[in-house]
């Protein structure tokens, strides 16, 4: 705006008299012309001349509002919720003409207009209003504040995630007129669930039911989500669905379009591009569209009169944001459901421990199908354990058991066959050689590790273990499974030379494959959808997934397996899944019975006994050793808090890119875990936030990284 003002003073070519007239008008004005950016000498707005602004500074000690004067020329555009530019950091000594001046220009949001200010000194003036478009409403502001407090972060950091960057071209285009509510949809495949039609009926009648939905295997879940959204729209309310990736978003988008037609929902994904995404977001903000399908950032979508928030596959790591303050979609949608009193739907083919806790606490009700429906939809699951592998000559020579080869051969007669291979780099957890019970620390129940392949110590508290014995069977020998099947695709190609082999992984992810005989080798999470379903699936190296040194290893392995097996045809159609893993393992048994809910319940009971999340609340403090020690010493933690560690954390491997939170090359960082009992999570977050704010205000010492409820705690 200031640059436009300066250009307006420049005379046109060959028109010196125009400049003279402008200067004469300025001299005759009763009020001196204000200088751009400072507005020195400018008249203030007659009503509500003070603007309360949140500046775009993520530092915790600046997590507050600042008052600015509103010049009269900006009075009309300076409305709550608009983006503004202000001067910040000048101090209180640079005051001229009753206005504070100096400091650098910084972005911010205008929160409210006030008649007076609590600040007794001179106020700086708003530099200018970036756009008169109000993008930050009261509901979004309240939600962002709740998220910042829960995760010990700043409101500015949350708004960086909640409000997309401005695009002037998209902002200048009007949004379409809203369409009338659609008719109530038929239940469709929701009739397979005993409570399914009733849940849709409650949504259509304006109710707010909360459910944890264990979806049946097969291709119907996108359409079922679309029908839940359509039922909510029929009640005159809005709906929001968050899925883990663009492929899933595309499937729900297609299902919703087929059910309701174009123009009733917005698709918010990173693949849309900044202009299209912002245009869609504005349509939601303006009330033109009342349904949203999107990936992680869509959890903050400003849907008007929100009636339903839904989340698919909450165990996927992409639902946890990698930017401060690291919110998780599930927790954010829980806050939206509680604050907005709207319906909640948490769905997936598997079940996380957090989902089981929602049902156990009574906050949500289970939404599952009867066993008869499950037997029709689920494939047959067969296992191959270590004993069978040892007796199988073909398995010893080819690294695949005979049962797997036979299943692949039979499946290729009627369609494609999926082969799931664990990613490289999975480091196995130590376990009892006799009964495979994970080896845990006697002090804090953290996982044991052997960094130097000799001495045992705890990955959480760092204590050495010199006389370990298995608490389950008394065994004293440990094992760690060798991971990887590097040449799987090549070996399968040689074994079946007339069959095409397709791969799907990090570098190239396939969306779908045709219903023709083919071998599809995929890493977990990258499995393409087969038209008509896969004839069979082979899940290799189960120990590589169950044996990871992580609290969620069993839960994550089962989630990956069920996601792949759900793409296979049902048992009545001949669908078969073979998993190469020890049959006695709890996740393997859960897959064979197709009972992810039972597995989650047992995990929840075990974590409650040991004091693990989500029953307890936990935070990680990571940074240089001296900084971590100083931070913990200065933090006024709740009396019930227990500090585990610190222990060294591994940085990026040589030649690998450094991830956020990794130690710089050549440095050794440490991590401490702080654990509190149920009901004390808010006190822990407040204490950590206060300590971090005091540390950043002083500007002394190396920074530390705080993360509430870290998804990976070892």
C-alpha positions as CSV (number, residue, x, y, z in Angstrom):
1,X,0.0,0.0,0.0
2,X,2.8,2.4,0.8
3,X,4.4,1.7,-2.5
4,X,1.2,2.6,-4.2
5,X,1.0,5.8,-2.3
6,X,4.6,6.7,-3.3
7,X,3.8,6.0,-7.0
8,X,0.7,8.2,-6.8
9,X,2.9,11.2,-6.0
10,X,5.0,10.8,-9.2
11,X,4.0,13.2,-12.0
12,X,3.0,11.8,-15.3
13,X,5.3,12.3,-18.3
14,X,4.9,15.8,-19.7
15,X,2.4,17.0,-17.0
16,X,4.3,19.2,-14.5
17,X,1.2,21.2,-13.8
18,X,-0.5,18.2,-12.4
19,X,2.3,17.8,-9.8
20,X,2.0,21.5,-8.9
21,X,-1.8,21.2,-8.3
22,X,-1.2,18.1,-6.0
23,X,1.4,20.0,-4.0
24,X,-0.9,23.0,-3.6
25,X,-3.8,20.8,-2.4
26,X,-1.5,19.3,0.2
27,X,-0.4,22.7,1.5
28,X,-4.0,23.9,1.8
29,X,-5.2,20.8,3.7
30,X,-6.3,21.3,7.3
31,X,-4.6,18.0,8.4
32,X,-1.0,17.4,7.4
33,X,-0.7,14.5,5.0
34,X,0.4,11.4,6.8
35,X,3.6,9.7,5.9
36,X,3.3,6.2,4.5
37,X,3.7,3.3,7.0
38,X,4.0,5.6,10.1
39,X,0.8,7.6,9.7
40,X,2.4,10.5,11.6
41,X,-0.1,13.2,12.1
42,X,-3.0,11.3,10.7
43,X,-6.4,11.4,12.3
44,X,-7.5,8.2,14.0
45,X,-10.8,6.3,13.5
46,X,-13.6,8.0,15.3
47,X,-15.0,4.8,16.7
48,X,-12.9,1.9,18.1
49,X,-9.6,3.5,17.3
50,X,-7.5,0.7,18.7
51,X,-6.8,-2.6,16.9
52,X,-5.7,-5.7,18.8
53,X,-3.3,-7.6,16.6
54,X,-1.6,-11.0,16.7
55,X,1.8,-10.6,15.1
56,X,3.3,-13.4,13.1
57,X,6.0,-14.2,15.7
58,X,6.1,-17.8,16.8
59,X,8.3,-17.2,19.9
60,X,6.4,-18.3,23.0
61,X,7.3,-15.2,25.0
62,X,5.5,-13.1,22.3
63,X,2.4,-15.3,22.4
64,X,0.0,-12.4,23.2
65,X,-1.9,-9.6,21.5
66,X,-0.5,-6.1,20.8
67,X,-2.5,-2.9,20.4
68,X,-2.1,-0.6,17.5
69,X,-3.8,2.7,16.5
70,X,-6.2,2.6,13.5
71,X,-5.8,5.5,11.1
72,X,-9.0,6.9,9.7
73,X,-8.1,6.0,6.2
74,X,-7.9,2.3,7.2
75,X,-11.1,2.4,9.3
76,X,-13.4,0.7,6.8
77,X,-11.0,-2.2,5.9
78,X,-9.5,-2.8,9.4
79,X,-12.1,-5.3,10.4
80,X,-11.6,-8.3,12.8
81,X,-10.1,-11.3,11.0
82,X,-8.2,-9.4,8.2
83,X,-4.5,-9.7,7.5
84,X,-2.5,-6.6,8.4
85,X,1.1,-5.3,8.4
86,X,2.5,-3.6,11.4
87,X,5.7,-2.2,12.7
88,X,7.2,-4.4,15.4
89,X,10.3,-4.2,17.6
90,X,11.0,-0.5,17.8
91,X,10.8,-0.1,21.6
92,X,9.1,2.7,23.5
93,X,11.6,5.5,22.8
94,X,10.9,6.3,19.2
95,X,7.8,8.4,19.6
96,X,6.9,11.3,17.2
97,X,3.7,13.1,17.0
98,X,2.1,10.8,19.5
99,X,2.9,7.7,17.4
100,X,5.5,5.1,18.1
101,X,7.7,4.7,15.0
102,X,10.4,2.4,13.8
103,X,10.8,-1.4,13.8
104,X,10.4,-3.8,11.0
105,X,7.3,-4.6,9.1
106,X,5.7,-7.9,10.0
107,X,2.5,-9.7,9.1
108,X,-0.3,-10.2,11.6
109,X,-4.1,-10.7,12.0
110,X,-6.5,-8.1,13.4
111,X,-8.3,-9.8,16.3
112,X,-10.6,-7.1,17.5
113,X,-11.3,-3.4,17.5
114,X,-11.4,-1.6,20.9
115,X,-12.3,1.8,22.2
116,X,-9.2,2.0,24.5
117,X,-6.0,0.2,25.1
118,X,-4.6,-1.4,28.2
119,X,-1.1,-0.1,27.2
120,X,-0.3,3.3,28.7
121,X,2.3,4.4,26.2
122,X,2.1,5.7,22.7
123,X,0.8,3.2,20.1
124,X,2.2,2.5,16.7
125,X,-0.3,2.7,13.9
126,X,-1.3,-0.1,11.6
127,X,0.9,0.1,8.5
128,X,-1.8,-1.1,6.2
129,X,-4.4,-3.7,5.7
130,X,-3.1,-6.4,3.4
131,X,-6.6,-7.4,2.3
132,X,-10.1,-6.6,3.4
133,X,-11.0,-10.3,3.2
134,X,-11.7,-11.6,6.8
135,X,-9.9,-14.9,7.0
136,X,-9.8,-15.5,10.7
137,X,-13.2,-16.0,12.3
138,X,-14.0,-16.3,16.0
139,X,-14.4,-20.1,15.8
140,X,-11.1,-20.7,14.0
141,X,-9.4,-18.4,16.5
142,X,-10.9,-20.3,19.5
143,X,-9.9,-23.6,18.0
144,X,-6.3,-22.4,17.3
145,X,-5.9,-21.1,20.8
146,X,-7.1,-24.5,22.2
147,X,-4.6,-26.3,20.0
148,X,-1.7,-24.0,21.0
149,X,-2.4,-24.6,24.7
150,X,-2.7,-28.3,24.3
151,X,0.5,-28.7,22.5
152,X,2.5,-26.1,24.4
153,X,2.9,-23.9,21.3
154,X,2.2,-20.4,20.2
155,X,-1.0,-19.2,18.6
156,X,1.0,-17.7,15.7
157,X,2.5,-21.1,14.8
158,X,-1.0,-22.7,14.8
159,X,-2.4,-20.0,12.6
160,X,0.5,-20.6,10.1
161,X,-1.0,-24.1,9.8
162,X,-4.7,-23.1,9.9
163,X,-4.8,-20.2,7.4
164,X,-3.3,-20.8,4.0
165,X,-1.0,-18.1,2.4
166,X,-2.9,-15.4,0.5
167,X,-3.3,-15.5,-3.2
168,X,-4.5,-12.2,-4.6
169,X,-5.9,-13.6,-7.9
170,X,-8.0,-16.2,-6.1
171,X,-9.1,-13.6,-3.5
172,X,-10.4,-11.3,-6.3
173,X,-12.7,-13.9,-7.7
174,X,-16.2,-14.3,-6.2
175,X,-17.3,-17.6,-4.8
176,X,-20.4,-19.3,-6.2
177,X,-23.8,-19.1,-4.5
178,X,-24.4,-21.9,-2.0
179,X,-26.6,-24.7,-3.1
180,X,-29.7,-25.8,-1.1
181,X,-29.3,-28.9,1.1
182,X,-29.5,-32.2,-0.7
183,X,-32.0,-34.9,0.0
184,X,-31.3,-37.5,2.7
185,X,-29.3,-40.3,1.1
186,X,-30.1,-44.0,1.3
187,X,-28.0,-46.0,3.7
188,X,-26.3,-48.0,0.9
189,X,-23.6,-50.3,2.2
190,X,-24.1,-48.9,5.7
191,X,-26.8,-51.6,6.1
192,X,-23.9,-54.0,6.7
193,X,-23.3,-52.4,10.1
194,X,-25.9,-52.9,12.8
195,X,-25.8,-49.3,13.9
196,X,-25.0,-47.8,10.4
197,X,-28.5,-46.7,9.3
198,X,-29.2,-45.3,12.7
199,X,-26.0,-43.3,12.7
200,X,-26.9,-41.8,9.3
201,X,-30.4,-41.1,10.5
202,X,-29.1,-39.2,13.5
203,X,-26.9,-37.1,11.3
204,X,-29.8,-36.2,8.9
205,X,-31.9,-35.2,11.9
206,X,-29.3,-32.8,13.2
207,X,-27.9,-35.0,15.9
208,X,-24.3,-35.2,17.1
209,X,-23.4,-38.9,17.5
210,X,-19.8,-39.9,18.1
211,X,-18.6,-43.2,16.8
212,X,-15.4,-45.2,16.3
213,X,-16.0,-47.0,13.0
214,X,-14.2,-50.3,12.2
215,X,-14.8,-50.5,8.5
216,X,-15.2,-53.8,6.7
217,X,-12.5,-54.7,4.2
218,X,-13.2,-53.9,0.6
219,X,-13.7,-50.8,-1.6
220,X,-16.8,-49.3,-0.1
221,X,-15.4,-47.0,2.6
222,X,-15.1,-43.9,0.4
223,X,-18.8,-44.2,-0.5
224,X,-19.8,-44.8,3.1
225,X,-17.9,-41.6,4.2
226,X,-19.7,-39.7,1.3
227,X,-23.1,-40.9,2.5
228,X,-22.3,-39.7,6.1
229,X,-21.3,-36.3,4.7
230,X,-24.5,-36.2,2.5
231,X,-26.7,-37.0,5.5
232,X,-25.1,-34.1,7.4
233,X,-25.6,-31.7,4.5
234,X,-29.2,-32.8,4.3
235,X,-29.7,-31.5,7.9
236,X,-28.5,-28.0,6.7
237,X,-25.1,-28.3,8.4
238,X,-21.5,-28.6,7.2
239,X,-19.2,-31.7,7.1
240,X,-15.4,-32.1,7.2
241,X,-13.5,-35.3,6.4
242,X,-9.7,-35.6,6.7
243,X,-7.8,-38.5,5.0
244,X,-4.1,-39.3,5.1
245,X,-3.1,-38.7,1.5
246,X,-4.1,-37.4,-1.9
247,X,-5.0,-40.8,-3.2
248,X,-7.5,-41.4,-0.4
249,X,-8.8,-37.8,-0.9
250,X,-9.4,-38.5,-4.6
251,X,-11.4,-41.6,-3.8
252,X,-13.7,-39.8,-1.4
253,X,-13.9,-36.8,-3.8
254,X,-15.0,-39.1,-6.6
255,X,-17.6,-40.9,-4.3
256,X,-19.0,-37.6,-3.1
257,X,-19.3,-36.2,-6.6
258,X,-21.0,-39.4,-7.8
259,X,-23.5,-39.1,-4.9
260,X,-24.3,-35.4,-4.9
261,X,-22.8,-33.9,-8.1
262,X,-20.5,-31.0,-8.6
263,X,-20.3,-27.8,-6.5
264,X,-21.3,-29.1,-3.1
265,X,-17.8,-29.8,-1.6
266,X,-14.3,-28.5,-1.7
267,X,-11.1,-30.6,-2.1
268,X,-8.2,-29.3,-0.1
269,X,-5.0,-31.1,-0.8
270,X,-1.4,-30.0,-1.6
271,X,-1.7,-31.3,-5.1
272,X,-4.3,-28.6,-6.0
273,X,-1.7,-25.8,-6.1
274,X,-1.7,-22.6,-4.1
275,X,-4.2,-20.6,-6.1
276,X,-6.8,-23.4,-6.5
277,X,-6.4,-24.5,-2.9
278,X,-6.9,-20.9,-1.6
279,X,-9.9,-20.4,-3.9
280,X,-11.5,-23.5,-2.5
281,X,-10.6,-22.5,1.0
282,X,-12.2,-19.1,0.5
283,X,-15.4,-20.7,-0.8
284,X,-15.6,-22.6,2.4
285,X,-14.8,-19.5,4.5
286,X,-17.5,-17.5,2.7
287,X,-20.1,-20.2,3.2
288,X,-20.5,-21.1,-0.5
289,X,-19.4,-24.7,0.2
290,X,-20.3,-26.5,3.3
291,X,-18.4,-29.8,2.8
292,X,-14.7,-30.4,2.8
293,X,-12.5,-33.4,1.9
294,X,-8.8,-32.9,2.4
295,X,-5.5,-34.0,3.9
296,X,-3.9,-32.9,7.2
297,X,-4.1,-29.1,6.9
298,X,-7.9,-29.4,6.2
299,X,-8.4,-30.2,9.9
300,X,-8.6,-26.4,10.4
301,X,-11.0,-25.7,7.5
302,X,-13.5,-23.0,8.5
303,X,-16.7,-24.9,7.6
304,X,-19.8,-23.0,8.5
305,X,-22.3,-24.5,11.0
306,X,-20.1,-27.7,11.3
307,X,-22.2,-30.8,11.9
308,X,-19.7,-33.6,11.3
309,X,-16.0,-34.1,11.6
310,X,-14.6,-37.4,10.3
311,X,-11.1,-38.9,10.1
312,X,-10.0,-41.9,8.1
313,X,-7.0,-44.1,9.3
314,X,-5.9,-42.1,12.3
315,X,-2.9,-44.3,12.8
316,X,-1.2,-43.0,9.6
317,X,1.9,-40.9,10.5
318,X,0.9,-38.2,8.0
319,X,-1.9,-37.1,10.4
320,X,0.8,-35.8,12.8
321,X,2.1,-32.4,11.6
322,X,5.9,-32.0,11.4
323,X,5.7,-28.2,12.1
324,X,5.5,-26.7,15.6
325,X,3.5,-27.2,17.7
326,X,3.1,-30.6,16.0
327,X,-0.7,-31.2,16.3
328,X,-2.4,-34.4,15.4
329,X,-5.5,-34.4,13.3
330,X,-7.4,-36.8,15.6
331,X,-6.9,-34.5,18.7
332,X,-7.8,-31.4,16.7
333,X,-11.0,-32.9,15.4
334,X,-11.8,-34.1,18.9
335,X,-11.5,-30.5,20.1
336,X,-13.7,-29.3,17.2
337,X,-16.4,-31.9,18.1
338,X,-16.3,-31.0,21.8
339,X,-16.3,-27.2,21.3
340,X,-18.7,-27.2,18.3
341,X,-21.0,-29.9,19.7
342,X,-21.0,-31.7,16.3
343,X,-20.8,-35.3,15.3
344,X,-17.6,-37.3,15.2
345,X,-16.6,-40.3,13.1
346,X,-13.2,-42.0,13.4
347,X,-12.9,-44.7,10.8
348,X,-10.4,-47.3,9.5
349,X,-9.9,-50.9,8.7
350,X,-7.8,-51.2,11.8
351,X,-8.1,-49.7,15.3
352,X,-5.6,-47.6,17.2
353,X,-5.1,-47.6,20.9
354,X,-6.4,-44.0,21.0
355,X,-9.5,-45.0,19.2
356,X,-10.1,-47.8,21.7
357,X,-9.6,-45.4,24.6
358,X,-12.4,-43.1,23.1
359,X,-14.8,-46.1,23.3
360,X,-13.5,-47.3,26.6
361,X,-14.0,-43.9,28.2
362,X,-17.5,-43.6,26.8
363,X,-16.7,-40.5,24.7
364,X,-17.6,-42.4,21.5
365,X,-19.6,-45.5,20.7
366,X,-18.4,-48.5,18.6
367,X,-19.7,-48.8,15.1
368,X,-18.9,-52.3,13.8
369,X,-20.3,-55.1,11.6
370,X,-21.4,-58.5,12.8
371,X,-19.1,-61.5,12.3
372,X,-21.3,-62.8,9.5
373,X,-20.7,-59.7,7.4
374,X,-17.0,-59.9,8.2
375,X,-16.7,-63.4,7.0
376,X,-18.2,-62.4,3.7
377,X,-16.0,-59.3,3.2
378,X,-12.6,-60.4,4.6
379,X,-10.2,-62.7,2.8
380,X,-8.7,-66.0,4.2
381,X,-5.5,-65.3,6.1
382,X,-2.9,-68.0,6.4
383,X,0.5,-67.8,8.3
384,X,4.0,-69.2,7.8
385,X,6.1,-69.2,10.9
386,X,9.8,-69.8,11.7
387,X,9.3,-73.5,12.2
388,X,7.7,-74.0,8.8
389,X,10.4,-71.9,7.1
390,X,13.1,-74.1,8.7
391,X,11.5,-77.2,7.4
392,X,10.8,-75.8,3.9
393,X,13.6,-76.4,1.5
394,X,12.2,-74.0,-1.1
395,X,12.0,-71.3,1.5
396,X,15.6,-71.7,2.6
397,X,16.9,-71.4,-1.0
398,X,14.5,-68.8,-2.4
399,X,13.7,-66.9,0.9
400,X,10.0,-67.5,0.3
401,X,7.9,-70.5,1.6
402,X,6.2,-73.0,-0.7
403,X,2.8,-71.9,0.5
404,X,3.5,-68.3,-0.6
405,X,4.7,-69.5,-4.1
406,X,1.5,-71.6,-4.4
407,X,-0.7,-68.8,-3.3
408,X,0.9,-66.4,-5.9
409,X,0.6,-69.0,-8.6
410,X,-3.1,-69.7,-7.9
411,X,-3.9,-66.0,-7.6
412,X,-2.4,-65.1,-10.9
413,X,-4.9,-67.3,-12.6
414,X,-7.8,-64.9,-11.8
415,X,-6.2,-61.4,-11.2
416,X,-3.4,-59.3,-9.8
417,X,-1.4,-60.4,-6.7
418,X,-0.1,-57.9,-4.1
419,X,3.3,-58.4,-2.5
420,X,4.0,-56.2,0.5
421,X,7.7,-55.7,1.4
422,X,8.8,-53.7,4.5
423,X,10.7,-50.5,3.8
424,X,14.5,-50.7,4.3
425,X,15.8,-49.2,7.4
426,X,13.5,-50.8,9.9
427,X,15.7,-51.5,12.9
428,X,14.3,-54.5,14.9
429,X,13.4,-54.4,18.6
430,X,15.0,-57.0,20.9
431,X,12.7,-59.8,22.1
432,X,12.9,-63.1,23.9
433,X,14.2,-65.8,21.7
434,X,11.9,-68.4,23.3
435,X,8.5,-66.6,23.4
436,X,9.1,-63.4,21.4
437,X,8.0,-61.1,24.3
438,X,9.6,-57.7,23.7
439,X,12.5,-57.0,26.0
440,X,11.7,-54.1,28.4
441,X,13.5,-52.1,31.1
442,X,12.7,-53.1,34.7
443,X,12.7,-49.5,35.8
444,X,10.4,-47.7,33.2
445,X,9.3,-50.5,30.9
446,X,11.0,-48.8,28.0
447,X,12.4,-51.0,25.1
448,X,15.9,-52.4,25.5
449,X,18.5,-51.9,22.9
450,X,22.1,-52.9,22.2
451,X,23.7,-50.0,20.3
452,X,27.2,-51.6,20.3
453,X,25.8,-55.2,19.8
454,X,27.0,-56.1,23.3
455,X,25.7,-54.1,26.3
456,X,22.0,-53.6,26.9
457,X,20.4,-50.3,27.9
458,X,17.0,-48.7,27.9
459,X,16.1,-46.4,25.0
460,X,13.9,-44.3,27.3
461,X,15.8,-43.8,30.6
462,X,19.2,-44.9,29.5
463,X,19.8,-47.3,32.4
464,X,22.0,-50.3,31.8
465,X,20.6,-53.8,32.0
466,X,23.1,-56.4,33.1
467,X,21.0,-59.4,34.0
468,X,17.9,-59.4,31.8
469,X,15.5,-62.3,31.9
470,X,12.1,-62.6,30.2
471,X,9.2,-61.7,32.6
472,X,6.9,-64.0,30.6
473,X,8.8,-67.3,30.3
474,X,12.1,-66.7,32.2
475,X,14.3,-67.0,29.0
476,X,17.6,-65.2,29.0
477,X,18.4,-65.2,25.3
478,X,17.5,-62.4,23.0
479,X,16.9,-62.2,19.2
480,X,16.6,-59.6,16.5
481,X,15.2,-60.5,13.2
482,X,17.2,-59.6,10.1
483,X,15.1,-57.3,7.9
484,X,14.6,-56.7,4.2
485,X,13.9,-58.6,1.0
486,X,16.0,-56.6,-1.4
487,X,15.5,-58.6,-4.5
488,X,11.8,-59.5,-4.1
489,X,10.7,-58.0,-7.4
490,X,13.6,-59.5,-9.4
491,X,13.1,-63.0,-7.9
492,X,9.3,-62.9,-8.5
493,X,10.0,-61.7,-12.0
494,X,12.3,-64.7,-12.7
495,X,9.9,-67.1,-11.1
496,X,7.0,-65.9,-13.2
497,X,8.6,-64.7,-16.4
498,X,5.3,-64.3,-18.4
499,X,3.7,-62.1,-15.7
500,X,4.3,-58.3,-15.6
501,X,5.8,-57.0,-12.3
502,X,4.8,-53.5,-11.1
503,X,6.4,-51.7,-8.2
504,X,4.9,-49.0,-6.0
505,X,7.0,-47.2,-3.4
506,X,8.4,-43.9,-2.3
507,X,9.8,-42.8,-5.6
508,X,6.8,-43.9,-7.7
509,X,3.4,-44.6,-6.1
510,X,0.7,-46.2,-8.3
511,X,-2.9,-45.2,-7.7
512,X,-4.5,-48.3,-9.2
513,X,-3.8,-51.4,-11.3
514,X,-6.2,-53.1,-13.8
515,X,-7.9,-56.4,-13.1
516,X,-5.4,-58.5,-15.0
517,X,-2.8,-61.0,-13.8
518,X,0.2,-59.1,-12.5
519,X,2.6,-59.0,-9.6
520,X,2.4,-55.7,-7.7
521,X,5.3,-55.3,-5.3
522,X,4.7,-52.4,-2.8
523,X,6.0,-50.9,0.4
524,X,3.6,-50.4,3.2
525,X,1.2,-47.6,2.6
526,X,1.9,-47.4,-1.2
527,X,-0.4,-50.3,-2.2
528,X,-2.4,-49.3,-5.3
529,X,-6.1,-50.2,-5.5
530,X,-6.9,-53.1,-7.9
531,X,-10.1,-53.0,-10.0
532,X,-12.2,-55.7,-8.6
533,X,-9.8,-56.4,-5.8
534,X,-6.6,-58.5,-5.6
535,X,-6.9,-62.2,-6.0
536,X,-4.2,-62.7,-3.3
537,X,-1.7,-60.9,-1.2
538,X,1.7,-61.9,0.3
539,X,2.9,-60.0,3.3
540,X,6.6,-60.6,3.7
541,X,9.0,-60.3,6.6
542,X,6.5,-59.8,9.3
543,X,9.2,-59.6,12.0
544,X,10.7,-56.6,10.3
545,X,7.5,-54.6,11.1
546,X,6.6,-56.2,14.5
547,X,10.3,-55.9,15.7
548,X,10.7,-52.2,15.3
549,X,12.0,-50.5,18.5
550,X,8.8,-48.5,19.0
551,X,5.9,-48.7,21.4
552,X,3.5,-48.8,18.5
553,X,5.3,-51.5,16.5
554,X,2.6,-54.2,17.0
555,X,-0.3,-51.7,16.4
556,X,1.4,-50.2,13.3
557,X,2.2,-53.7,11.8
558,X,-1.4,-54.7,12.2
559,X,-2.6,-51.5,10.6
560,X,-0.3,-52.0,7.6
561,X,-1.3,-55.6,7.2
562,X,-5.1,-54.9,7.4
563,X,-4.8,-52.0,5.0
564,X,-3.1,-54.4,2.4
565,X,-5.4,-57.3,3.2
566,X,-8.5,-55.1,2.8
567,X,-7.6,-54.7,-0.9
568,X,-8.0,-58.4,-1.4
569,X,-11.3,-60.0,-2.5
570,X,-13.4,-61.6,0.1
571,X,-13.1,-65.3,1.1
572,X,-16.2,-66.3,-0.9
573,X,-14.5,-65.0,-4.0
574,X,-11.3,-66.9,-3.3
575,X,-9.3,-64.1,-1.8
576,X,-6.3,-65.3,0.2
577,X,-3.6,-63.5,2.2
578,X,-0.4,-65.2,3.3
579,X,1.7,-63.5,6.0
580,X,5.3,-64.6,6.7
581,X,5.5,-64.1,10.5
582,X,5.4,-66.1,13.7
583,X,1.8,-67.2,14.1
584,X,1.9,-66.8,17.9
585,X,2.5,-63.1,17.8
586,X,-0.4,-61.0,19.0
587,X,-0.7,-58.8,15.9
588,X,-0.6,-61.9,13.6
589,X,-3.3,-63.6,15.6
590,X,-5.4,-60.4,15.4
591,X,-5.0,-60.4,11.6
592,X,-5.9,-64.1,11.3
593,X,-9.1,-63.5,13.3
594,X,-9.5,-60.0,11.7
595,X,-10.0,-58.5,15.2
596,X,-8.1,-55.2,15.3
597,X,-10.5,-53.9,18.0
598,X,-9.6,-56.7,20.3
599,X,-5.9,-56.1,19.7
600,X,-6.3,-52.4,20.5
601,X,-8.2,-53.2,23.7
602,X,-5.4,-55.5,24.9
603,X,-2.8,-53.0,24.0
604,X,-4.7,-50.3,25.9
605,X,-5.0,-52.5,29.0
606,X,-1.3,-53.2,28.9
607,X,-0.3,-49.6,28.5
608,X,-2.6,-48.6,31.4
609,X,-0.8,-51.1,33.6
610,X,2.6,-49.8,32.6
611,X,1.7,-46.1,32.5
612,X,2.2,-45.7,28.8
613,X,0.4,-43.2,26.5
614,X,-2.4,-42.6,25.7
615,X,-3.4,-43.5,29.3
616,X,-0.7,-41.2,30.5
617,X,0.5,-38.0,28.9
618,X,4.0,-37.7,27.7
619,X,6.3,-35.0,26.3
620,X,9.7,-35.2,24.7
621,X,12.5,-32.6,25.3
622,X,15.2,-32.8,22.6
623,X,18.4,-30.8,22.1
624,X,22.1,-30.5,23.1
625,X,22.8,-32.2,26.4
626,X,23.5,-29.0,28.3
627,X,20.4,-27.3,27.0
628,X,18.1,-30.2,27.9
629,X,19.6,-30.4,31.4
630,X,19.2,-26.6,31.9
631,X,15.6,-26.7,30.6
632,X,14.5,-29.5,32.8
633,X,16.2,-27.9,35.8
634,X,14.3,-24.6,35.2
635,X,10.9,-26.0,34.4
636,X,8.4,-26.1,37.2
637,X,6.9,-29.5,36.3
638,X,3.8,-30.9,38.0
639,X,4.7,-32.9,41.2
640,X,3.5,-36.1,39.6
641,X,5.8,-35.7,36.6
642,X,8.4,-38.4,36.0
643,X,11.5,-37.6,33.9
644,X,12.9,-40.6,31.9
645,X,16.4,-40.1,30.6
646,X,17.9,-38.2,28.9
647,X,19.4,-40.6,26.4
648,X,21.3,-39.9,23.1
649,X,19.2,-39.7,20.0
650,X,20.4,-40.8,16.6
651,X,20.9,-38.1,14.0
652,X,20.6,-38.3,10.2
653,X,22.7,-41.1,8.7
654,X,25.7,-40.0,6.6
655,X,24.5,-38.9,3.2
656,X,20.9,-38.7,4.2
657,X,18.9,-35.5,4.4
658,X,18.5,-34.0,7.9
659,X,15.0,-34.2,9.2
660,X,13.4,-31.6,11.4
661,X,14.5,-32.2,14.9
662,X,17.7,-34.1,14.0
663,X,21.0,-33.1,15.5
664,X,23.3,-31.1,13.2
665,X,26.1,-33.1,11.5
666,X,28.8,-33.8,14.0
667,X,26.7,-33.0,17.1
668,X,25.1,-35.4,19.7
669,X,21.7,-34.5,21.0
670,X,19.8,-36.1,23.8
671,X,16.1,-36.7,24.5
672,X,14.3,-36.8,27.8
673,X,10.7,-38.0,28.2
674,X,8.4,-36.4,30.8
675,X,5.4,-38.5,31.8
676,X,2.4,-37.5,33.9
677,X,-0.7,-39.5,35.0
678,X,-4.1,-39.1,33.4
679,X,-5.7,-35.7,34.0
680,X,-2.4,-33.8,34.3
681,X,-1.7,-33.3,30.6
682,X,-2.8,-29.7,30.6
683,X,-0.6,-28.9,33.6
684,X,2.4,-30.5,31.9
685,X,1.8,-28.5,28.7
686,X,1.5,-25.3,30.6
687,X,4.7,-25.9,32.6
688,X,6.7,-26.8,29.5
689,X,5.3,-23.7,27.6
690,X,6.2,-21.4,30.5
691,X,9.7,-22.7,30.7
692,X,10.2,-22.5,27.0
693,X,8.9,-18.9,26.9
694,X,11.2,-17.8,29.7
695,X,14.1,-19.4,27.9
696,X,13.4,-17.7,24.6
697,X,12.8,-14.4,26.3
698,X,16.3,-14.5,27.9
699,X,17.8,-15.6,24.6
700,X,20.5,-17.7,26.3
701,X,21.5,-21.2,25.6
702,X,20.8,-23.5,22.7
703,X,17.2,-24.1,21.8
704,X,15.4,-27.3,22.8
705,X,12.5,-28.9,20.9
706,X,9.3,-29.7,22.8
707,X,6.8,-32.1,21.5
708,X,3.6,-33.2,23.4
709,X,2.5,-36.8,22.8
710,X,5.3,-37.6,20.3
711,X,4.2,-40.3,17.9
712,X,7.5,-42.2,18.2
713,X,8.9,-42.7,21.7
714,X,10.8,-45.9,21.2
